[in-house]
């Protein structure tokens, strides 16, 4: 009899492509699968994506106000909710996505069911995602490393763990490195005139701001540039805008099209039709300094160059080495505008075909799919 399987999330189950990648690689391994997730806006996730049809889903609905002490308290309540649901379901296998779900999974394993296998899939290195006192960072890093040590297996998004983050040695057979990339779906994207679709003046170049938006992802720069209204430049904003005042700002601007959350493939279509994709993250957060953003892979897949900050050391090194886009100093408006001119005047050409070739040969999820399938299979069977 196949083991019951739980996937645990601290947000919507399709907030990233992590779930899709695991299921594309090993859906046959999870005949009895259930998602436990936290709808942080208090509304259950409704998606028209048939990919998730037939999967049981149970949702935690308490609203999580961003950047508040209340969210810490609600997070603790969510840990208890998860543990109760896990105990009631009696799984034989748990995949815990992100730091916030690891503790309940491991408590269940070591106190209630030693035979349960736990895969910890952190996606990000929690302790370095936020700018806090170094002592707090050290404690959080220690806990995260303990979670990794106690889990049966770990999925890393890159080699950051071994270079910057790891506190304990880990045998090679215990982990799998899966870049935050995706499988090539370029040929599945719609072919439509994006200017006509969103009533954007023909001839305008398009700059997309897609996904999570915050102060640490270029907010100051984008607000200044949008207010300056550079000629022939239009912004498309889509994704998780937690601050209502930010959303109000975008909706009030004549050079911005605001779309709220959109399906993944529509986001890829917008990125494909854009001139470049800005990935400007504040490197004061060590995770931003060393991480390779998911949209970096998405951009290469659709053949669109990126703009990153010089301070994002690892991704800027890739961008500069393989000529995948341009760099600026973080929040430097003058350099951003200079790069806009470069793109508009086409004085520096990025061969989109070369960008896709680099993606297909290096980052395409199909290169990792069989290995991920085997990684899960050896735990479940």
Secondary structure in CASP SS format (residue, H / E / C, confidence):
PFRMAT SS
TARGET T0000
AUTHOR 0000-0000-0000
METHOD secondary structure of the structure
MODEL  1
X C 1.00
X C 1.00
X C 1.00
X C 1.00
X E 1.00
X E 1.00
X E 1.00
X E 1.00
X C 1.00
X C 1.00
X C 1.00
X C 1.00
X C 1.00
X C 1.00
X C 1.00
X C 1.00
X C 1.00
X H 1.00
X H 1.00
X H 1.00
X H 1.00
X H 1.00
X H 1.00
X H 1.00
X H 1.00
X H 1.00
X H 1.00
X H 1.00
X H 1.00
X C 1.00
X C 1.00
X C 1.00
X E 1.00
X E 1.00
X E 1.00
X E 1.00
X E 1.00
X E 1.00
X C 1.00
X C 1.00
X C 1.00
X C 1.00
X C 1.00
X C 1.00
X C 1.00
X C 1.00
X C 1.00
X C 1.00
X C 1.00
X H 1.00
X H 1.00
X H 1.00
X C 1.00
X C 1.00
X C 1.00
X E 1.00
X E 1.00
X E 1.00
X E 1.00
X E 1.00
X C 1.00
X C 1.00
X C 1.00
X C 1.00
X C 1.00
X C 1.00
X C 1.00
X C 1.00
X H 1.00
X H 1.00
X H 1.00
X H 1.00
X H 1.00
X H 1.00
X H 1.00
X H 1.00
X H 1.00
X H 1.00
X H 1.00
X H 1.00
X H 1.00
X H 1.00
X H 1.00
X H 1.00
X H 1.00
X H 1.00
X H 1.00
X H 1.00
X H 1.00
X C 1.00
X C 1.00
X C 1.00
X E 1.00
X E 1.00
X E 1.00
X E 1.00
X E 1.00
X C 1.00
X H 1.00
X H 1.00
X H 1.00
X H 1.00
X H 1.00
X H 1.00
X H 1.00
X H 1.00
X H 1.00
X H 1.00
X H 1.00
X H 1.00
X H 1.00
X H 1.00
X C 1.00
X C 1.00
X C 1.00
X C 1.00
X E 1.00
X E 1.00
X E 1.00
X E 1.00
X E 1.00
X C 1.00
X C 1.00
X C 1.00
X C 1.00
X H 1.00
X H 1.00
X H 1.00
X C 1.00
X C 1.00
X C 1.00
X C 1.00
X C 1.00
X H 1.00
X H 1.00
X H 1.00
X H 1.00
X H 1.00
X H 1.00
X H 1.00
X H 1.00
X H 1.00
X H 1.00
X H 1.00
X H 1.00
X H 1.00
X H 1.00
X H 1.00
X H 1.00
X H 1.00
X C 1.00
X C 1.00
X E 1.00
X E 1.00
X E 1.00
X E 1.00
X C 1.00
X C 1.00
X C 1.00
X H 1.00
X H 1.00
X H 1.00
X H 1.00
X H 1.00
X H 1.00
X C 1.00
X C 1.00
X C 1.00
X C 1.00
X C 1.00
X C 1.00
X H 1.00
X H 1.00
X H 1.00
X E 1.00
X E 1.00
X E 1.00
X C 1.00
X C 1.00
X C 1.00
X C 1.00
X C 1.00
X C 1.00
X C 1.00
X C 1.00
X H 1.00
X H 1.00
X H 1.00
X C 1.00
X C 1.00
X C 1.00
X C 1.00
X C 1.00
X H 1.00
X H 1.00
X H 1.00
X H 1.00
X C 1.00
X C 1.00
X C 1.00
X C 1.00
X C 1.00
X C 1.00
X C 1.00
X E 1.00
X E 1.00
X E 1.00
X E 1.00
X E 1.00
X E 1.00
X C 1.00
X C 1.00
X E 1.00
X C 1.00
X H 1.00
X H 1.00
X H 1.00
X C 1.00
X H 1.00
X H 1.00
X H 1.00
X H 1.00
X H 1.00
X H 1.00
X H 1.00
X H 1.00
X H 1.00
X H 1.00
X C 1.00
X C 1.00
X C 1.00
X C 1.00
X E 1.00
X E 1.00
X E 1.00
X E 1.00
X E 1.00
X E 1.00
X C 1.00
X C 1.00
X E 1.00
X C 1.00
X C 1.00
X H 1.00
X H 1.00
X H 1.00
X H 1.00
X H 1.00
X H 1.00
X H 1.00
X H 1.00
X H 1.00
X C 1.00
X C 1.00
X C 1.00
X E 1.00
X E 1.00
X E 1.00
X C 1.00
X C 1.00
X C 1.00
X C 1.00
X C 1.00
X H 1.00
X H 1.00
X H 1.00
X H 1.00
X H 1.00
X H 1.00
X H 1.00
X H 1.00
X H 1.00
X C 1.00
X C 1.00
X C 1.00
X E 1.00
X E 1.00
X E 1.00
X E 1.00
X C 1.00
X C 1.00
X C 1.00
X C 1.00
X C 1.00
X C 1.00
X H 1.00
X H 1.00
X H 1.00
X H 1.00
X H 1.00
X C 1.00
X C 1.00
X C 1.00
X H 1.00
X H 1.00
X H 1.00
X H 1.00
X H 1.00
X H 1.00
X H 1.00
X H 1.00
X C 1.00
X C 1.00
X C 1.00
X C 1.00
X E 1.00
X E 1.00
X E 1.00
X E 1.00
X C 1.00
X C 1.00
X C 1.00
X H 1.00
X H 1.00
X H 1.00
X H 1.00
X H 1.00
X H 1.00
X H 1.00
X H 1.00
X H 1.00
X H 1.00
X C 1.00
X C 1.00
X E 1.00
X E 1.00
X E 1.00
X E 1.00
X C 1.00
X C 1.00
X C 1.00
X C 1.00
X H 1.00
X H 1.00
X H 1.00
X H 1.00
X H 1.00
X H 1.00
X H 1.00
X H 1.00
X H 1.00
X H 1.00
X H 1.00
X H 1.00
X H 1.00
X C 1.00
X C 1.00
X C 1.00
X C 1.00
X C 1.00
X C 1.00
X H 1.00
X H 1.00
X H 1.00
X H 1.00
X H 1.00
X H 1.00
X H 1.00
X H 1.00
X H 1.00
X H 1.00
X H 1.00
X C 1.00
X C 1.00
X H 1.00
X H 1.00
X H 1.00
X C 1.00
X H 1.00
X H 1.00
X H 1.00
X H 1.00
X H 1.00
X H 1.00
X H 1.00
X H 1.00
X H 1.00
X H 1.00
X H 1.00
X H 1.00
X C 1.00
END
